Amino acid sequence: MEMTTVQLQIPVDMEPYIATKPEGELVQLALLLHPFVKNETISHGRAAEILGITKWQLIELYANEGFAYFDMDWDEVEEDVATYERLKAKEAASV
């Protein structure tokens, strides 16, 4: 992945928490992209492409940081299942 340098102004007390090791850098870069994934400015796939990893690696990284790929509540899951069942029954009736 091609890199560039960007200067950020951060609070002095935040400096110790900025990753200086490569394994922490990927997580921090992914977290910088997360708001844009969440508000659908970019997709998980595009964010992964930017980071030079697979979409599934990015989803796992976010999950490890507490961001679920599926953020539906139980009512939404039940509604989706009910819709699926209705469509399945309609298709079976038309065959």
C-alpha positions in Angstrom: 0.0 0.0 0.0 1.3 3.4 -0.9 1.7 5.7 2.1 1.8 9.5 2.7 2.5 11.6 5.7 -0.2 13.7 7.3 0.5 15.9 10.3 -2.2 15.9 13.0 -2.5 18.1 16.0 -3.5 16.1 19.0 -3.6 16.8 22.7 -0.3 16.3 24.4 -1.8 13.8 26.8 -2.8 11.7 23.8 0.7 11.2 22.4 1.6 8.1 24.5 -1.4 6.3 23.0 -0.4 6.8 19.3 1.0 3.5 17.9 4.6 3.4 17.1 4.7 -0.3 16.4 3.5 -1.7 13.0 0.9 -4.0 14.6 -0.8 -1.1 16.3 -0.7 1.1 13.2 -3.1 -1.0 11.2 -5.7 -0.9 13.9 -5.3 2.9 14.3 -5.6 3.4 10.5 -8.7 1.2 10.4 -10.2 3.1 13.3 -9.7 6.4 11.4 -11.7 4.9 8.5 -14.5 3.4 10.7 -16.7 6.6 10.8 -16.7 6.7 7.0 -17.6 3.0 6.8 -20.3 3.5 9.5 -21.9 6.4 7.7 -21.6 4.6 4.4 -19.3 7.1 2.7 -17.1 4.1 1.9 -17.8 0.4 2.1 -16.0 -2.2 4.2 -14.5 -3.5 1.0 -13.1 -0.1 0.0 -11.7 0.5 3.5 -10.0 -2.9 3.3 -8.6 -2.1 -0.1 -7.2 1.2 1.2 -5.6 -0.6 4.1 -4.2 -3.4 1.9 -6.1 -6.2 3.7 -9.2 -8.3 2.8 -12.7 -7.3 3.7 -12.9 -10.2 6.1 -9.7 -9.2 7.8 -11.2 -5.7 8.3 -14.5 -7.1 9.6 -12.5 -9.2 12.1 -10.3 -6.3 13.1 -13.4 -4.2 13.7 -15.1 -7.0 15.6 -12.0 -7.3 17.9 -12.3 -3.6 18.6 -16.0 -4.0 19.5 -17.7 -2.9 16.2 -20.0 -5.6 15.0 -20.5 -6.1 11.2 -24.1 -6.7 11.7 -25.7 -4.1 13.9 -29.3 -5.1 13.8 -31.3 -5.4 16.9 -33.4 -8.5 17.6 -36.6 -7.0 16.3 -34.9 -6.3 12.9 -33.7 -9.8 12.7 -37.1 -11.2 13.4 -38.6 -8.8 10.8 -36.0 -10.0 8.2 -36.8 -13.7 9.0 -40.6 -13.0 8.7 -40.0 -11.3 5.3 -37.9 -14.3 4.1 -40.6 -16.7 5.2 -43.4 -14.7 3.5 -41.3 -14.6 0.2 -40.5 -18.3 0.5 -44.2 -19.2 1.0 -45.2 -16.9 -1.9 -42.6 -18.5 -4.2 -43.7 -22.0 -3.2 -47.4 -21.2 -3.9 -46.5 -19.9 -7.4 -44.7 -23.0 -8.5 
